[in-house]
């Protein structure tokens, strides 16, 4: 597979993944964090949820850069 094809596929997959992931976190938050949940629990949930997408995204970006020398 050529570099440009891999980059195109990876970019499309990354955009779809980030959108779907954000929608899932946004919809799970209000279900888990009912009224009266402490502020620190809300902060922890959204901090972890906001950063957890970086692990699969990093693997995808690594795949996109496969075979290149930096």
Residue frames as qw, qx, qy, qz and C-alpha x, y, z in Angstrom:
[[0.000, 0.892, 0.452, 0.000, 0.00, 0.00, 0.00],
 [0.412, 0.508, -0.033, 0.755, 1.40, 3.39, -0.91],
 [0.253, -0.173, -0.464, 0.831, 2.05, 6.11, 1.66],
 [0.250, -0.059, -0.097, -0.962, -0.61, 8.42, 0.27],
 [0.610, -0.276, -0.611, -0.423, -3.27, 5.69, 0.34],
 [0.546, -0.277, -0.676, 0.409, -2.35, 4.77, 3.91],
 [0.098, -0.095, -0.273, 0.952, -2.53, 8.43, 4.95],
 [0.413, -0.169, -0.326, -0.833, -5.92, 8.91, 3.30],
 [0.659, -0.316, -0.665, -0.152, -7.40, 5.80, 4.91],
 [0.476, -0.222, -0.576, 0.626, -5.88, 6.71, 8.28],
 [0.048, -0.039, 0.100, -0.993, -7.16, 10.28, 8.14],
 [0.552, -0.260, -0.421, -0.671, -10.71, 9.20, 7.33],
 [0.682, -0.301, -0.660, 0.097, -10.65, 6.53, 10.04],
 [0.342, -0.105, -0.459, 0.813, -9.24, 8.99, 12.57],
 [0.246, -0.141, -0.049, -0.958, -11.94, 11.57, 11.86],
 [0.676, -0.291, -0.514, -0.441, -14.70, 8.95, 12.11],
 [0.633, -0.201, -0.653, 0.364, -13.19, 7.49, 15.29],
 [0.166, -0.015, -0.364, 0.916, -12.84, 10.84, 17.06],
 [0.427, -0.203, -0.186, -0.861, -16.41, 11.85, 16.17],
 [0.742, -0.275, -0.563, -0.239, -17.93, 8.53, 17.31],
 [0.547, -0.119, -0.601, 0.570, -15.79, 8.48, 20.47],
 [0.028, -0.096, 0.226, -0.969, -16.83, 12.02, 21.38],
 [0.585, -0.255, -0.310, -0.704, -20.51, 11.19, 20.88],
 [0.731, -0.234, -0.637, 0.063, -20.19, 8.13, 23.10],
 [0.395, -0.088, -0.509, 0.760, -18.45, 10.03, 25.92],
 [0.204, -0.158, 0.024, -0.966, -20.90, 12.93, 25.68],
 [0.682, -0.265, -0.384, -0.563, -23.87, 10.55, 25.95],
 [0.710, -0.191, -0.634, 0.240, -22.42, 8.35, 28.71],
 [0.213, 0.217, -0.402, 0.864, -21.46, 11.32, 30.91],
 [0.444, -0.294, 0.089, -0.842, -24.94, 12.43, 31.94],
 [0.843, -0.203, -0.426, -0.259, -26.01, 8.82, 32.57],
 [0.725, -0.067, -0.521, 0.446, -23.10, 8.06, 34.91],
 [0.242, 0.010, -0.337, 0.910, -22.82, 11.51, 36.46],
 [0.212, -0.708, -0.645, -0.195, -26.27, 12.05, 37.91],
 [0.122, -0.799, 0.032, -0.587, -27.18, 15.27, 39.67],
 [0.666, -0.707, 0.171, -0.165, -25.28, 15.60, 42.91],
 [0.910, 0.101, -0.076, 0.394, -22.12, 13.90, 41.69],
 [0.446, -0.738, 0.064, 0.502, -19.11, 15.64, 43.24],
 [0.359, 0.888, -0.183, -0.220, -17.24, 18.07, 41.01],
 [0.202, -0.617, 0.739, 0.181, -14.03, 16.07, 41.31],
 [0.614, 0.129, 0.778, 0.036, -15.74, 12.93, 39.96],
 [0.559, 0.781, 0.249, -0.125, -17.06, 14.89, 36.99],
 [0.089, 0.871, -0.440, -0.198, -13.63, 16.38, 36.39],
 [0.425, -0.358, 0.821, 0.132, -12.01, 12.94, 36.55],
 [0.668, 0.398, 0.627, -0.038, -14.56, 11.42, 34.16],
 [0.497, 0.859, 0.093, -0.076, -14.23, 14.11, 31.52],
 [0.090, -0.801, 0.563, 0.180, -10.43, 14.31, 31.90],
 [0.502, -0.172, 0.836, 0.136, -10.03, 10.57, 31.40],
 [0.607, 0.562, 0.561, -0.039, -12.68, 10.51, 28.68],
 [0.311, 0.927, -0.072, -0.195, -11.08, 13.46, 26.97],
 [0.051, -0.731, 0.659, 0.168, -7.63, 11.90, 26.89],
 [0.709, -0.085, 0.699, -0.042, -8.39, 8.20, 26.38],
 [0.751, 0.630, 0.166, -0.110, -8.90, 8.61, 22.62],
 [0.130, 0.853, -0.484, -0.147, -5.21, 9.42, 22.20],
 [0.527, -0.334, 0.778, 0.068, -4.08, 5.81, 22.69],
 [0.697, 0.379, 0.600, 0.103, -5.98, 4.31, 19.72],
 [0.389, 0.917, 0.004, -0.088, -5.28, 7.47, 17.70],
 [0.188, -0.762, 0.593, 0.179, -1.55, 7.08, 18.33],
 [0.622, -0.050, 0.767, 0.152, -1.67, 3.48, 17.12],
 [0.598, 0.691, 0.406, 0.016, -3.48, 4.60, 13.97],
 [0.169, 0.949, -0.239, -0.119, -0.98, 7.39, 13.35],
 [0.430, -0.518, 0.715, 0.192, 1.87, 4.92, 13.87],
 [0.672, 0.289, 0.670, 0.130, 0.29, 2.69, 11.22],
 [0.436, 0.885, 0.154, -0.061, -0.06, 5.67, 8.88],
 [0.013, 0.890, -0.445, -0.096, 3.67, 6.46, 9.26],
 [0.869, -0.171, 0.453, 0.098, 4.73, 2.85, 8.81],
 [0.799, 0.325, 0.303, 0.406, 7.73, 2.35, 6.57],
 [0.262, 0.890, -0.033, 0.371, 8.90, 5.96, 6.68],
 [0.665, -0.124, -0.306, 0.670, 12.14, 7.16, 8.22],
 [0.150, -0.962, -0.223, -0.053, 11.83, 10.30, 10.34]]
